[in-house]
Amino acid sequence: MKPTFSEAIKLLDATFYNLDYHQERIDRTQDALGRNRIELKEHLQLIPDSARKGLFKCRVVYSDRIESVEYIPYSLPTINKVAIVIDDDISYDFKSTDRSRLNQLRDEANSDEIIIVKNGLITDGFATNLVFEAEDGTLYTPKSYLLSGTKRQSLIDVGRIEERQISIEDLRSYTRIHFINAMIDLEDNVSIGIDDIKK
């Protein structure tokens, strides 16, 4: 079987968000695999009437072509339990539909979210990039991420967050951790206090 990859694109009141960043990631994936490019916008022109009002996750699955486009009603996650997990071998350079290792890590942690540590460095969450808030309000995201998220990159580009190497020992230097992805903005405040992380 051909490996498949996905993009989760925010659709709010019939408006897509960060499409250019999603296109860039698809281009990087296709280039790395020696595949033809896919023009995302061509496949998103017809929004179904049922998805034209409210917040939806547009899930695009692709291989060397678009395999499927789904519009899924979306609500923000509630995160109460967060656990630190260690996996020095994990790799998730591309947004593969095979998330079996990530699923296993979260299931074993029995938590709403996880903080994945690789070789002593903080990387990502289960389906999120991480943003750490310092006491002065400055926001940092780990340089040692697993997947370059579209929301993460857009926030770096506009100067809202800064990249920094963050080790597991550095956690106490921060007050909160925010979880972001294409569907979750900083303003949504999907976050937890550092002291509330399960050790």
C-alpha positions as CSV (number, residue, x, y, z in Angstrom):
1,M,0.0,0.0,0.0
2,K,1.1,3.6,-0.7
3,P,1.8,5.6,2.4
4,T,-0.9,8.2,3.0
5,F,-0.7,11.6,4.7
6,S,-3.2,14.1,6.0
7,E,-3.9,17.7,6.6
8,A,-6.4,19.0,9.1
9,I,-7.5,22.4,7.9
10,K,-9.6,24.9,10.0
11,L,-12.8,25.9,8.3
12,L,-14.8,28.6,10.1
13,D,-18.0,30.0,8.6
14,A,-16.9,28.8,5.1
15,T,-13.4,30.4,5.4
16,F,-10.3,28.2,5.3
17,Y,-7.4,29.2,7.5
18,N,-3.6,29.0,6.8
19,L,-4.1,27.3,3.5
20,D,-0.7,28.4,2.3
21,Y,1.0,26.7,5.2
22,H,-0.9,23.5,4.5
23,Q,0.1,23.7,0.9
24,E,3.8,24.2,1.8
25,R,3.7,21.1,4.0
26,I,2.1,19.0,1.3
27,D,4.7,20.2,-1.2
28,R,7.6,19.2,1.2
29,T,6.0,15.8,1.7
30,Q,5.5,15.2,-2.0
31,D,9.0,16.5,-2.9
32,A,10.6,14.2,-0.3
33,L,8.9,11.2,-1.7
34,G,9.5,12.1,-5.3
35,R,5.8,12.6,-6.0
36,N,3.9,15.0,-8.2
37,R,2.6,18.1,-6.5
38,I,-1.0,18.5,-5.4
39,E,-2.9,21.8,-5.6
40,L,-4.9,21.9,-2.5
41,K,-7.2,24.7,-3.4
42,E,-8.5,22.8,-6.4
43,H,-10.0,20.2,-4.1
44,L,-11.6,22.6,-1.6
45,Q,-13.7,24.7,-3.9
46,L,-17.0,23.0,-3.2
47,I,-17.8,23.3,0.5
48,P,-20.9,21.3,1.3
49,D,-23.9,23.3,2.6
50,S,-23.8,21.4,5.9
51,A,-20.3,22.7,6.6
52,R,-20.8,26.4,5.6
53,K,-21.7,27.6,9.1
54,G,-19.7,26.9,12.2
55,L,-16.4,25.3,13.0
56,F,-15.2,22.3,11.0
57,K,-12.1,20.3,10.6
58,C,-11.5,19.7,6.9
59,R,-9.5,16.5,6.8
60,V,-7.6,15.9,3.5
61,V,-6.0,12.5,3.0
62,Y,-3.5,12.1,0.1
63,S,-1.0,9.8,-1.4
64,D,0.2,10.7,-4.9
65,R,-3.3,12.1,-5.3
66,I,-6.1,13.3,-3.1
67,E,-7.7,10.2,-1.5
68,S,-10.5,11.9,0.5
69,V,-11.8,15.2,1.8
70,E,-14.0,15.2,4.9
71,Y,-15.7,18.0,6.8
72,I,-16.0,17.1,10.5
73,P,-17.7,19.3,13.1
74,Y,-15.1,20.4,15.6
75,S,-15.1,21.5,19.2
76,L,-12.1,22.4,21.3
77,P,-10.6,19.7,23.5
78,T,-10.8,19.8,27.3
79,I,-7.4,19.0,28.7
80,N,-7.2,18.1,32.4
81,K,-4.6,15.3,32.6
82,V,-1.2,15.7,30.9
83,A,1.6,13.2,31.2
84,I,5.2,13.2,30.3
85,V,6.3,10.3,28.1
86,I,9.7,9.4,26.9
87,D,10.5,7.8,23.5
88,D,14.0,8.2,22.2
89,D,13.2,6.5,18.9
90,I,10.0,8.2,17.9
91,S,9.9,9.9,14.4
92,Y,7.1,11.8,12.8
93,D,8.7,14.0,10.2
94,F,5.6,14.0,7.9
95,K,2.0,14.1,8.8
96,S,1.3,10.4,8.2
97,T,-2.1,8.8,8.7
98,D,-0.2,6.1,10.6
99,R,-0.3,7.4,14.1
100,S,0.0,4.0,15.8
101,R,3.0,4.9,18.0
102,L,1.5,8.2,19.1
103,N,-1.8,6.4,19.9
104,Q,0.1,3.8,21.9
105,L,2.0,6.5,23.9
106,R,-1.2,8.4,24.8
107,D,-3.1,5.2,25.7
108,E,-0.3,4.0,28.0
109,A,-0.2,7.4,29.7
110,N,-3.9,7.3,30.2
111,S,-4.1,11.1,29.9
112,D,-5.9,13.7,27.8
113,E,-2.6,14.9,26.4
114,I,1.0,13.9,26.5
115,I,4.4,15.7,26.4
116,I,6.8,13.7,24.3
117,V,10.4,13.8,25.4
118,K,13.1,12.5,23.0
119,N,16.7,12.3,24.0
120,G,16.0,14.6,27.0
121,L,14.4,17.3,24.9
122,I,10.7,18.3,24.8
123,T,9.2,17.8,21.4
124,D,5.4,17.8,20.8
125,G,2.1,16.6,22.2
126,F,-0.2,13.8,20.9
127,A,-1.7,15.9,18.1
128,T,-0.3,19.4,19.1
129,N,2.7,21.5,19.1
130,L,3.7,22.9,22.5
131,V,4.1,26.5,23.6
132,F,5.6,27.3,27.0
133,E,4.8,30.5,28.8
134,A,7.4,32.2,30.9
135,E,6.7,34.3,33.9
136,D,7.0,37.5,31.9
137,G,4.5,36.2,29.4
138,T,7.0,35.4,26.6
139,L,6.1,32.4,24.6
140,Y,8.5,29.7,23.5
141,T,8.2,26.6,21.4
142,P,10.7,23.7,21.3
143,K,13.2,23.6,18.5
144,S,13.2,19.8,18.9
145,Y,9.6,19.4,17.5
146,L,8.6,16.2,15.8
147,L,6.3,17.7,13.2
148,S,6.4,21.3,11.9
149,G,2.9,22.4,12.6
150,T,1.2,25.0,10.4
151,K,-0.1,27.0,13.3
152,R,3.3,26.8,15.0
153,Q,5.1,28.1,11.9
154,S,2.6,30.9,11.3
155,L,3.0,32.1,14.9
156,I,6.8,32.0,14.6
157,D,6.6,34.0,11.3
158,V,4.6,36.8,12.9
159,G,6.8,36.9,16.0
160,R,4.2,35.7,18.5
161,I,6.4,32.7,19.7
162,E,10.1,32.0,19.7
163,E,11.9,28.8,19.1
164,R,14.1,27.6,22.0
165,Q,15.7,24.3,23.0
166,I,13.7,23.1,26.0
167,S,14.8,20.1,28.0
168,I,12.8,18.2,30.5
169,E,14.8,19.9,33.3
170,D,13.7,23.3,32.0
171,L,10.0,22.7,32.7
172,R,10.1,24.5,36.0
173,S,11.3,27.7,34.2
174,Y,7.7,28.1,32.8
175,T,4.3,28.7,34.3
176,R,1.9,27.3,31.6
177,I,2.0,25.0,28.6
178,H,-0.3,25.8,25.7
179,F,-1.4,23.2,23.1
180,I,-1.8,24.4,19.6
181,N,-2.5,23.0,16.2
182,A,-4.3,23.9,13.0
183,M,-7.6,23.9,14.8
184,I,-6.4,25.4,18.2
185,D,-5.2,29.0,18.5
186,L,-3.4,30.5,21.4
187,E,-6.4,32.6,22.1
188,D,-8.5,29.4,22.7
189,N,-6.4,28.9,25.9
190,V,-6.2,25.1,25.6
191,S,-3.5,25.0,28.3
192,I,-2.5,23.7,31.7
193,G,-0.3,24.9,34.5
194,I,3.2,23.4,34.7
195,D,2.4,22.2,38.3
196,D,-0.6,20.3,37.0
197,I,1.4,18.0,34.7
198,K,1.4,14.4,35.8
199,K,5.0,13.2,36.7
